[in-house]
Amino acid sequence: MPTRLFRKFLRDRWWEITAVAVGVFVVAFVVALVRNVAGDATGPYLDNLTETVAAFIAAATCAVAAARHQGRVRLAWALLGASAFMWGAGQSAWDWYEDVAKIQVPFPSLADAGFLGAVPFAVAGVLSFPVAFERARTYVRSVLDGLIIAAALLVVSWDTALGAVYHAGADSVLAMVLSLLYPLSDVVIITMILVRLGRVAHGDRTPLMLVAAGLVAAAVADSNFAYTTANGTYGSGNALDTGWVAGYLFIAVAALRMIKHPLRGQMPHVLPSRVSSLLPYPPIAAALGVLMVEKVTSGGLSEFTFWTVVALVGIVLVRQYLVVGDNVRLLRTLTVRERELAHQARHDALTGLPNRVYFRDRVTAALVRGSGTREHSAVMFMDLDEFKAINDTYGHATGDRVLTVVAERLRGALRPSDVAARLGGDEFAILVEHAPDADHLDAIARRVLQALREPVSVEGLTMSVPGTIGLAIAEGSDDSTDELLRRADVAMYAAKREGKDRVGVYRALAA
């Protein structure tokens, strides 16, 4: 049983075990390089061999991950695999020069072709990963973020690797171009990774995070290589060479993760997160730190640094302008949406008339305004007499259309100051504020009934929709909303008992 459980554990947790093993190996490799465990003769040989093996392991695992997927995911892993293979081929050429031929690696050489040839495949691979849907404005923001990050990283690179390479010079134009391409390609890779990570949908981000960590580690090792080569201090066995080993092993672990958990389906939409919104600012902070150091140590800024910072400030201003514009549009959209929601909460979705809750509020407000004055309000309750038969005979869709026609006729039969509402089903109510005398109220009610008697044509059908109205007039300051509505309801049902299609007045009943 223990053996079976152990096998199940290995089968279920093999990726986690592999990831931990890779982490332990990377730490051990760093310690071995720092402490020169293998010695001056064997150390560089083992360093070169380990870098080569790590790159080809990454190429193989990426190929398997590509075979397990379709579409853009397959393309992404195939490109990353090609990048790792190119770099491994370049490192193999380096190994041949240094470990087999026992000569100093020439510059430029086939090794440089492999190292620099890996860059476009890596960039294309990460850009091929499917991310969440981007609108046009979001895409523009992403481009601006990329330019900001690139400009900030250029400032950092110029005061570290890029500037050192440029000032060191070269024997030929080609050598100078290739030397500058190493730190510049690192800037491109890190920029692309930071921008892309901001658009990854929530869920299992582990593979792309590992790929990003691997490419960044390799980029740091590349910049160190360019800087130490320019200074004439590079040699195999450098502790920062671990960046290449760790980088390609991280990519291999990422591919294994995708092999264990293949990506299926469409990428979801994502909302902008705080992390993605703040993405350009850490590189800006790093650039400012470098500027302060350069100012303190040299007393001024180089011309390249000055103009790069000017460009950086300009791009940041454009980005902030777009952010402010987006915020203004968002506030307008929220205001409009808030008004729409308030209207929906107070109105009937079918007819557009005020609903029961809003009607009660209007009646309450009318009673308060009329309190202590001679002006009174009146409420009418109306029920359609034959609506149930229409629903049963022709269906609810026809019934709904009839209700919308009734609502339109109510609006046409009332004064602009009157309020018609749908209480539910085929029940309607009318608030007449500043009510005229009883005769005028009776005339308004009969005008409504006459409008309902007109034939209704719905989907080729012609029908009559008569109604019955109950009328109640507020009698004094002590009247409550509930009492006034109750009186109108009583008057309506009393009128129905007398024969429908008529007006019942509560005060007349009470008398």
C-alpha positions as CSV (number, residue, x, y, z in Angstrom):
1,M,0.0,0.0,0.0
2,P,2.7,2.6,0.8
3,T,4.4,1.8,-2.5
4,R,1.1,2.3,-4.4
5,L,0.4,5.6,-2.6
6,F,3.9,6.8,-3.3
7,R,3.5,6.0,-7.0
8,K,0.2,7.8,-7.0
9,F,1.8,10.8,-5.3
10,L,4.5,10.8,-8.0
11,R,2.0,10.5,-10.8
12,D,-0.1,13.4,-9.4
13,R,2.7,15.7,-8.3
14,W,5.4,15.1,-10.8
15,W,5.4,18.7,-12.1
16,E,5.7,20.1,-8.6
17,I,8.5,17.7,-7.8
18,T,10.3,18.7,-11.1
19,A,9.9,22.4,-10.3
20,V,11.4,22.0,-6.8
21,A,14.2,19.9,-8.2
22,V,15.0,22.6,-10.8
23,G,15.0,25.2,-8.1
24,V,17.4,23.2,-6.0
25,F,19.7,22.5,-9.0
26,V,19.9,26.2,-9.9
27,V,20.8,27.2,-6.3
28,A,23.4,24.4,-6.2
29,F,24.8,25.6,-9.6
30,V,25.2,29.2,-8.4
31,V,27.0,28.0,-5.2
32,A,29.3,25.8,-7.3
33,L,30.2,28.7,-9.6
34,V,30.7,31.2,-6.8
35,R,32.9,28.7,-4.7
36,N,34.6,27.4,-7.9
37,V,33.9,23.8,-6.7
38,A,35.0,22.2,-10.0
39,G,38.3,24.2,-10.1
40,D,39.7,26.6,-12.7
41,A,40.2,23.9,-15.4
42,T,36.9,22.0,-15.1
43,G,34.6,24.8,-14.0
44,P,34.3,26.6,-17.3
45,Y,33.8,23.3,-19.1
46,L,30.9,22.2,-16.8
47,D,29.4,25.7,-17.1
48,N,29.4,25.7,-20.8
49,L,28.0,22.1,-21.0
50,T,25.2,22.9,-18.4
51,E,24.1,26.0,-20.4
52,T,24.0,23.9,-23.6
53,V,22.0,21.1,-22.0
54,A,19.6,23.5,-20.4
55,A,18.8,25.2,-23.7
56,F,18.2,21.9,-25.5
57,I,16.0,20.6,-22.7
58,A,13.9,23.7,-23.0
59,A,13.7,23.2,-26.8
60,A,12.5,19.6,-26.4
61,T,9.9,20.3,-23.7
62,C,8.5,23.3,-25.8
63,A,8.2,21.0,-28.8
64,V,6.2,18.5,-26.8
65,A,4.0,21.3,-25.4
66,A,3.4,22.6,-28.9
67,A,2.4,19.1,-30.0
68,R,-0.2,19.0,-27.3
69,H,-2.0,22.2,-28.3
70,Q,-3.6,23.9,-31.3
71,G,-3.7,27.3,-32.8
72,R,-1.9,30.2,-31.3
73,V,-0.8,28.2,-28.2
74,R,0.9,25.7,-30.4
75,L,2.6,28.5,-32.4
76,A,3.8,30.2,-29.2
77,W,5.4,27.0,-27.8
78,A,6.9,26.1,-31.2
79,L,8.5,29.6,-31.4
80,L,9.8,29.4,-27.9
81,G,11.2,26.0,-28.7
82,A,12.9,27.4,-31.8
83,S,14.4,30.2,-29.7
84,A,15.8,27.8,-27.2
85,F,17.2,25.6,-30.0
86,M,18.9,28.6,-31.6
87,W,20.5,29.7,-28.4
88,G,21.6,26.1,-27.7
89,A,23.1,25.9,-31.2
90,G,25.0,29.2,-30.5
91,Q,26.2,27.8,-27.2
92,S,27.3,24.6,-28.9
93,A,29.4,26.7,-31.3
94,W,30.8,28.5,-28.2
95,D,31.7,25.2,-26.6
96,W,33.5,24.0,-29.7
97,Y,35.7,27.1,-29.9
98,E,36.5,27.1,-26.2
99,D,36.4,23.5,-25.1
100,V,37.3,21.5,-28.2
101,A,39.4,23.8,-30.4
102,K,40.9,25.5,-27.3
103,I,40.9,28.9,-28.9
104,Q,39.4,32.2,-27.8
105,V,36.0,32.6,-29.2
106,P,36.1,35.1,-32.1
107,F,33.8,38.0,-32.3
108,P,31.6,37.9,-34.4
109,S,31.2,34.2,-34.6
110,L,28.6,31.5,-35.2
111,A,27.9,31.6,-31.5
112,D,26.6,35.2,-31.9
113,A,24.4,34.1,-34.8
114,G,22.7,31.6,-32.5
115,F,22.5,33.9,-29.5
116,L,21.0,36.8,-31.3
117,G,18.9,34.6,-33.6
118,A,17.1,33.4,-30.5
119,V,15.8,36.8,-29.7
120,P,13.1,37.3,-32.5
121,F,11.8,33.8,-31.9
122,A,11.4,34.5,-28.2
123,V,9.6,37.8,-28.8
124,A,7.3,36.3,-31.4
125,G,6.7,33.3,-29.1
126,V,5.5,35.4,-26.2
127,L,3.5,37.7,-28.4
128,S,1.8,34.6,-29.9
129,F,0.4,33.6,-26.5
130,P,-3.4,34.3,-26.5
131,V,-4.4,36.9,-24.1
132,A,-7.7,38.6,-23.1
133,F,-9.6,40.6,-25.6
134,E,-8.3,44.2,-26.1
135,R,-10.3,47.1,-27.4
136,A,-8.6,49.6,-29.6
137,R,-8.0,52.2,-26.9
138,T,-6.6,49.5,-24.6
139,Y,-4.3,48.4,-27.4
140,V,-3.0,52.0,-27.7
141,R,-2.5,52.1,-24.0
142,S,-0.5,48.9,-24.2
143,V,1.7,50.3,-26.9
144,L,2.4,53.5,-24.9
145,D,3.2,51.4,-21.8
146,G,5.6,49.4,-23.9
147,L,7.3,52.6,-25.1
148,I,7.5,54.0,-21.6
149,I,9.0,50.7,-20.3
150,A,11.5,50.6,-23.2
151,A,12.6,54.2,-22.7
152,A,13.1,53.7,-19.0
153,L,15.0,50.5,-19.5
154,L,17.2,52.2,-22.1
155,V,18.2,54.7,-19.5
156,V,19.1,51.9,-17.1
157,S,20.9,49.9,-19.8
158,W,22.8,53.0,-21.0
159,D,24.3,53.5,-17.6
160,T,25.2,49.8,-17.3
161,A,25.7,47.5,-20.3
162,L,24.7,49.5,-23.3
163,G,26.8,52.6,-22.6
164,A,29.8,50.5,-21.7
165,V,29.6,48.6,-24.9
166,Y,29.2,51.7,-27.0
167,H,32.2,53.5,-25.3
168,A,34.4,50.4,-25.6
169,G,34.2,50.6,-29.3
170,A,34.8,47.7,-31.7
171,D,37.1,46.6,-34.5
172,S,34.4,46.9,-37.2
173,V,30.9,48.3,-37.7
174,L,29.5,44.8,-37.7
175,A,31.1,44.1,-34.3
176,M,29.8,47.3,-32.9
177,V,26.2,46.6,-34.1
178,L,26.3,43.0,-32.7
179,S,27.7,44.2,-29.4
180,L,24.9,46.8,-29.0
181,L,22.3,44.2,-30.1
182,Y,22.8,42.2,-26.9
183,P,21.7,44.8,-24.4
184,L,19.1,46.3,-26.8
185,S,17.5,42.8,-27.3
186,D,17.4,42.5,-23.6
187,V,15.4,45.8,-23.4
188,V,13.0,44.5,-26.1
189,I,12.5,41.2,-24.4
190,I,11.8,42.6,-20.9
191,T,9.6,45.3,-22.3
192,M,7.5,42.8,-24.3
193,I,7.2,40.5,-21.2
194,L,6.0,43.3,-18.9
195,V,3.4,44.6,-21.3
196,R,2.1,41.1,-22.2
197,L,1.8,39.9,-18.6
198,G,-0.6,42.8,-18.0
199,R,-3.1,41.3,-20.5
200,V,-3.0,37.7,-19.3
201,A,-6.5,36.5,-18.0
202,H,-6.8,35.4,-14.4
203,G,-6.5,31.7,-13.9
204,D,-3.4,29.6,-14.2
205,R,-0.8,32.2,-15.1
206,T,2.0,29.9,-14.0
207,P,3.4,28.9,-17.4
208,L,3.7,32.4,-18.8
209,M,5.0,33.7,-15.5
210,L,7.7,31.0,-15.6
211,V,8.5,31.9,-19.3
212,A,8.8,35.5,-18.3
213,A,11.1,34.7,-15.4
214,G,13.2,32.5,-17.6
215,L,13.6,35.2,-20.4
216,V,14.3,37.9,-17.8
217,A,17.0,35.7,-16.2
218,A,18.6,35.1,-19.6
219,A,18.4,38.8,-20.5
220,V,20.3,39.7,-17.3
221,A,22.9,37.1,-18.2
222,D,23.1,38.6,-21.7
223,S,23.6,42.1,-20.4
224,N,26.3,40.9,-18.0
225,F,28.0,39.2,-20.9
226,A,27.9,42.3,-23.1
227,Y,29.2,44.5,-20.2
228,T,32.0,42.2,-19.1
229,T,33.0,41.5,-22.7
230,A,33.2,45.3,-23.4
231,N,35.5,45.6,-20.4
232,G,37.5,42.6,-21.3
233,T,36.7,40.8,-18.1
234,Y,34.3,38.0,-19.3
235,G,35.2,34.4,-18.8
236,S,33.2,31.1,-18.7
237,G,32.4,30.2,-15.2
238,N,31.0,33.6,-14.3
239,A,28.4,33.4,-11.6
240,L,25.9,35.4,-13.6
241,D,26.0,32.7,-16.3
242,T,23.5,31.0,-14.0
243,G,20.9,33.3,-15.7
244,W,21.1,31.3,-18.9
245,V,20.9,28.0,-17.1
246,A,18.0,29.1,-14.8
247,G,16.3,30.9,-17.7
248,Y,16.0,27.9,-20.0
249,L,15.2,25.5,-17.2
250,F,12.4,27.8,-16.1
251,I,11.1,27.7,-19.7
252,A,11.3,23.9,-19.7
253,V,9.3,23.8,-16.4
254,A,6.7,26.1,-17.9
255,A,6.4,23.8,-20.9
256,L,6.0,20.8,-18.6
257,R,3.2,22.7,-16.8
258,M,1.4,23.1,-20.1
259,I,1.9,19.4,-20.9
260,K,0.3,18.5,-17.6
261,H,-2.5,21.1,-17.8
262,P,-3.2,21.8,-21.5
263,L,-4.9,25.1,-22.3
264,R,-8.3,24.7,-23.8
265,G,-11.1,27.1,-24.9
266,Q,-11.2,30.8,-25.5
267,M,-9.3,33.3,-23.4
268,P,-11.8,35.4,-21.3
269,H,-12.2,39.1,-21.2
270,V,-10.4,40.8,-18.4
271,L,-10.8,44.1,-16.6
272,P,-7.9,46.3,-16.2
273,S,-6.2,45.5,-12.9
274,R,-4.2,47.8,-10.5
275,V,-1.1,45.8,-11.4
276,S,-1.5,46.4,-15.2
277,S,-2.3,50.1,-14.6
278,L,0.9,50.5,-12.6
279,L,3.1,48.4,-14.9
280,P,5.2,51.2,-16.4
281,Y,6.1,52.9,-13.1
282,P,8.6,50.4,-11.6
283,P,10.9,50.9,-14.7
284,I,10.4,54.6,-14.4
285,A,11.5,54.4,-10.8
286,A,14.5,52.4,-11.8
287,A,15.4,55.0,-14.4
288,L,15.1,57.8,-11.9
289,G,17.4,55.9,-9.5
290,V,20.0,55.6,-12.2
291,L,19.7,59.3,-13.1
292,M,20.3,60.3,-9.5
293,V,23.4,58.0,-9.3
294,E,24.7,59.4,-12.6
295,K,24.1,63.0,-11.5
296,V,25.9,62.4,-8.1
297,T,28.9,60.5,-9.6
298,S,29.5,62.5,-12.8
299,G,27.9,65.8,-12.0
300,G,25.6,65.7,-15.1
301,L,23.7,63.6,-17.6
302,S,24.9,62.2,-20.9
303,E,23.3,63.5,-24.1
304,F,21.7,60.1,-24.7
305,T,20.3,59.9,-21.2
306,F,18.9,63.5,-21.5
307,W,17.1,63.0,-24.7
308,T,15.8,59.6,-23.7
309,V,14.3,61.1,-20.5
310,V,12.7,63.9,-22.6
311,A,11.1,61.3,-24.8
312,L,10.0,59.3,-21.7
313,V,8.4,62.3,-20.2
314,G,6.5,63.0,-23.4
315,I,5.2,59.5,-23.7
316,V,4.1,59.5,-20.0
317,L,2.2,62.8,-20.6
318,V,0.4,61.2,-23.6
319,R,-0.5,58.2,-21.5
320,Q,-1.8,60.3,-18.7
321,Y,-3.9,62.3,-21.1
322,L,-5.5,59.1,-22.3
323,V,-6.0,57.9,-18.8
324,V,-7.8,61.1,-17.8
325,G,-9.9,60.9,-20.9
326,D,-10.8,57.3,-20.1
327,N,-11.8,58.3,-16.5
328,V,-14.0,61.1,-17.8
329,R,-15.8,58.8,-20.2
330,L,-16.1,56.2,-17.4
331,L,-17.7,58.8,-15.1
332,R,-20.1,59.8,-17.8
333,T,-21.0,56.2,-18.6
334,L,-21.6,55.5,-14.9
335,T,-23.8,58.6,-14.5
336,V,-25.9,57.6,-17.5
337,R,-26.1,54.0,-16.2
338,E,-27.1,55.2,-12.7
339,R,-29.9,57.2,-14.2
340,E,-31.0,54.2,-16.3
341,L,-31.0,52.0,-13.2
342,A,-32.9,54.6,-11.2
343,H,-35.5,54.8,-14.0
344,Q,-35.8,51.0,-14.3
345,A,-36.3,50.7,-10.5
346,R,-39.2,53.2,-10.6
347,H,-40.9,52.2,-13.9
348,D,-42.6,49.2,-15.4
349,A,-40.4,47.4,-17.9
350,L,-43.2,46.6,-20.3
351,T,-45.1,49.8,-20.6
352,G,-42.6,52.4,-19.4
353,L,-45.2,53.8,-16.9
354,P,-44.3,54.4,-13.2
355,N,-44.5,51.2,-11.1
356,R,-46.4,50.6,-7.9
357,V,-43.5,51.8,-5.6
358,Y,-42.9,55.0,-7.5
359,F,-46.6,55.7,-7.8
360,R,-47.0,55.4,-4.0
361,D,-44.1,57.8,-3.6
362,R,-45.8,60.3,-5.9
363,V,-49.1,60.0,-4.0
364,T,-47.3,60.5,-0.7
365,A,-45.5,63.6,-2.0
366,A,-48.8,65.0,-3.4
367,L,-50.6,64.6,-0.1
368,V,-47.7,66.4,1.7
369,R,-47.8,69.3,-0.7
370,G,-51.6,69.5,-0.4
371,S,-51.6,69.4,3.4
372,G,-53.0,72.6,4.9
373,T,-54.2,73.9,1.6
374,R,-57.5,73.8,-0.3
375,E,-56.0,71.9,-3.1
376,H,-56.6,68.2,-3.0
377,S,-55.4,65.2,-4.9
378,A,-57.4,62.3,-6.4
379,V,-56.5,58.7,-7.2
380,M,-58.1,56.5,-9.8
381,F,-57.7,52.7,-9.8
382,M,-58.4,51.1,-13.2
383,D,-58.8,47.4,-14.1
384,L,-59.3,46.0,-17.7
385,D,-62.5,44.1,-17.9
386,E,-61.8,41.6,-20.6
387,F,-58.0,41.2,-20.3
388,K,-58.0,37.7,-18.9
389,A,-60.0,36.4,-21.9
390,I,-57.5,38.1,-24.2
391,N,-54.6,36.4,-22.5
392,D,-56.3,33.0,-22.5
393,T,-57.4,33.2,-26.1
394,Y,-54.5,34.9,-27.9
395,G,-51.6,34.3,-25.6
396,H,-49.4,36.4,-23.3
397,A,-47.5,38.0,-26.1
398,T,-50.7,39.5,-27.5
399,G,-51.7,40.5,-24.0
400,D,-48.4,42.3,-23.5
401,R,-49.0,44.3,-26.7
402,V,-52.5,45.2,-25.5
403,L,-51.0,46.5,-22.3
404,T,-48.6,48.8,-24.1
405,V,-51.4,50.2,-26.2
406,V,-53.4,50.8,-23.0
407,A,-50.5,52.7,-21.6
408,E,-50.2,54.9,-24.7
409,R,-53.9,55.7,-24.5
410,L,-53.6,56.6,-20.9
411,R,-50.8,59.1,-21.6
412,G,-52.9,60.6,-24.4
413,A,-56.1,61.0,-22.3
414,L,-54.5,62.6,-19.3
415,R,-53.2,66.1,-18.5
416,P,-49.4,66.5,-18.6
417,S,-49.4,67.0,-14.8
418,D,-51.3,63.7,-14.1
419,V,-49.4,60.5,-13.4
420,A,-50.4,57.2,-14.8
421,A,-48.9,54.0,-13.5
422,R,-49.1,50.2,-14.0
423,L,-49.5,48.5,-10.6
424,G,-49.2,44.9,-12.1
425,G,-51.1,42.6,-14.4
426,D,-53.9,44.6,-15.9
427,E,-54.2,47.0,-13.0
428,F,-53.4,50.7,-13.6
429,A,-53.6,53.8,-11.4
430,I,-53.8,57.5,-12.0
431,L,-52.8,60.4,-9.7
432,V,-54.5,63.7,-10.4
433,E,-52.7,66.4,-8.4
434,H,-54.4,69.8,-7.7
435,A,-57.7,68.0,-8.6
436,P,-60.4,70.2,-10.0
437,D,-64.0,69.7,-8.8
438,A,-65.9,66.4,-8.9
439,D,-67.4,67.1,-12.3
440,H,-64.0,67.6,-13.9
441,L,-62.6,64.5,-12.2
442,D,-65.5,62.5,-13.6
443,A,-64.9,63.9,-17.0
444,I,-61.2,62.9,-16.9
445,A,-62.2,59.3,-15.8
446,R,-64.8,59.0,-18.6
447,R,-62.3,60.4,-21.2
448,V,-60.0,57.5,-20.1
449,L,-62.8,54.9,-20.5
450,Q,-63.7,56.3,-23.9
451,A,-60.1,56.0,-25.0
452,L,-60.1,52.3,-23.9
453,R,-63.3,51.6,-25.8
454,E,-61.7,52.4,-29.1
455,P,-60.9,49.1,-30.9
456,V,-57.3,47.8,-30.5
457,S,-55.5,46.2,-33.5
458,V,-52.8,43.8,-32.5
459,E,-51.1,41.4,-35.0
460,G,-54.1,41.5,-37.3
461,L,-56.6,41.1,-34.5
462,T,-59.1,43.8,-33.6
463,M,-60.5,43.8,-30.0
464,S,-62.1,46.0,-27.5
465,V,-60.5,46.5,-24.0
466,P,-62.9,48.3,-21.8
467,G,-62.1,49.1,-18.2
468,T,-63.6,50.1,-14.8
469,I,-62.3,53.0,-12.7
470,G,-62.6,53.7,-9.0
471,L,-62.1,57.3,-7.9
472,A,-61.1,58.6,-4.5
473,I,-60.5,62.2,-3.5
474,A,-58.2,63.2,-0.6
475,E,-60.6,64.7,2.0
476,G,-58.2,66.3,4.5
477,S,-54.7,66.6,6.0
478,D,-55.2,63.3,7.9
479,D,-55.5,61.2,4.8
480,S,-52.7,58.7,4.3
481,T,-51.4,57.2,1.1
482,D,-52.6,53.7,2.1
483,E,-56.1,55.0,3.0
484,L,-56.5,57.0,-0.3
485,L,-55.4,54.0,-2.4
486,R,-57.7,51.7,-0.4
487,R,-60.7,54.0,-1.1
488,A,-60.0,54.0,-4.8
489,D,-59.7,50.2,-4.8
490,V,-63.0,49.9,-3.0
491,A,-64.7,52.2,-5.4
492,M,-63.4,50.3,-8.4
493,Y,-64.7,46.9,-7.2
494,A,-68.0,48.4,-6.3
495,A,-68.3,49.8,-9.9
496,K,-67.4,46.3,-11.3
497,R,-70.3,44.8,-9.3
498,E,-72.6,47.3,-10.9
499,G,-71.7,46.3,-14.4
500,K,-68.1,47.2,-15.4
501,D,-67.0,49.8,-18.0
502,R,-68.0,52.6,-15.6
503,V,-66.6,55.0,-13.0
504,G,-67.2,54.5,-9.2
505,V,-66.6,57.3,-6.8
506,Y,-65.8,56.5,-3.2
507,R,-67.5,59.6,-1.6
508,A,-70.7,58.8,-3.4
509,L,-70.6,55.3,-2.1
510,A,-69.9,56.5,1.4
511,A,-72.8,58.9,1.3
